[in-house]
């Protein structure tokens, strides 16, 4: 009976040993190595048009013809709409006739010139007779004042005439501009996204006609407040767009706004991305890594090896948890300042299931 007990106990020990030695977690791994450490700031990225504008009409009238379709690319100066200009043309013709008639009327001012010459002659004659003693000096002074008042009245009337002519010329120029504005052209190159008027509709002044997204695009990077220090134009960056998977694109910071967005306290920088124009389209989103500093010959591990301030080293199939001091961080790598030696193997997957003494096998 005693021998039977020891036999069962031995079988149990063998089974337990086989379980613990034979069962292991499969992990991926990487070696701690010397490499370039990068201090990189993460940022959320989106691509938007540099501007969007709703094109409005400066004139009222009937829409005669439309030259636009939704999704159409237009260049600056391309015709968008033609608005009926016949009423403006009739008003222009009337103003031009009125100007011509006014100018002719003012040219026929013989009576005024004659009246001025007659007043001059009378004053000169009265002056001579006053000098010879026929009239008192005080009477001459009164006549001179009357002449000055007459001349002033004529000048005032002449100014009024000139003002009338100037006002008519100004109205004519405004009417000519209204006629020109009946041919509505694109203010910039871009894409038509919305159309608000169709041929046959009567529109009012400032009526919205189309919405235009500019061809020029901005790649905006939004940076958290705690990461914003040191961000400046000229810094290198890398960008990953969600639509294009893991592919990275080289970029450079070209502009930094000094104020944070009041809604989320994120700062904004604008990037110039080395990507073909046909791939950079409005609406793209992704992430960026803006490089603030670099350090040569540093100990680095993949960022996926870091878990709650520690890494898991692998030796003889067993795991040891090693707290580490972290330096620079980038999207893919972390600098290790202390806690693990160069050449050590560290796990890079299944970290949440690892602990001191966990047996692992490495993925090949």
C-alpha positions, 0 to 999 in steps of 0.5 A: 500500500505504501509503495502504491502511494509513492508511485502515484505521488511520483506520477503526479510530480512528473505530470506537474513538471511536464505541465509547467515545463512544457506549457509556455507563452509564445512571444516576439522579441528584440535585442536591446541595441545601440542606435539613434534615439529620437525625442519625438512628439506625437500629434494627430493629423488631418488634411483640410483645404486651405480655405473653403468659400461660398461664392455669392452674387454681387448683383440681382437678376435671372440666372441665364446659364450655369457652367458648374457641376458638383465635383468639378475642378475650376481654375481662378477666373473660370466662368461659373454663372451668367446672370441676365444683364439686360436691365443693367445695360438699359440703366447704363445707356440712360446714365450715359445719355444723361451725362452727355446731355448734362455736359452739353448743357454746361458747355452752353454757358455763354450767358454766364460768361457774358454776365461776368464780362458785363459786370467786370466792365461796369465795375471798371467804368465805375472805378474810373468815374469814382477816381474822377470824383463823380461817385463817393469811394464808399459806393465803389466799395459796395460795387466791388463787394457785389462783384465779388459775391457774383463771382463767388456765386458763379464759382459755386454753380460751376462746382455744382455742375462739376459735382453733377458730372462726377456723380454721373460718371461714378454711377456709370462706373458702378453700373459697368461693374454690375454688368461685369459682375453678371459674369460670375467667375471663380475667385480661386482654383478649387473643387465645386462641392455644392451648388445653390442656384440653377438657370431660370432662378431669380437671385438677390444680391449676396445670394449664395451660388456655389461652395468652393474648396481650394486646391491648396491643402493644409496638413494640420498637426494637433499637439497636446499642451504638455508636448508643445515645448520646443515645437518650431518651424524647420523640425523634421517629422514623419506622418502616417495616414490611416488610409495608407496603412503603416507607410511613413512619409517624411515631413517638415514643420512649416508653421506653428500657431502660438495659441491653443484651441480653446476647446481642447487646449491642443496646439496646432502646427502645419506640416509640409509632407513629402507625398505625391499630390494625387495621394494628399486629399482632403479628409485624410487623418492620421498621426505624426511624430515631430522630432525635437531632438536626436541622440547618437549611440543610445540604448534603444528598444522597440516601443512595443517592449515597454509595459508600465515602465518596465521591460520583460527580459528573456533568458533560458526561456524564462521572463524577468520583469525589469523596471527601466528609466526611459529617455527619448521616445518616438513612434517606434522606439524608446531610449533606455537610460538604465535598468537593462543591458545592451544585447539583452533580449526583451519581449515585444508581444503578449506583455500583459500575460507575462511576469517574473518566471513566466516560461516563454517560447520565441516566435520564429 
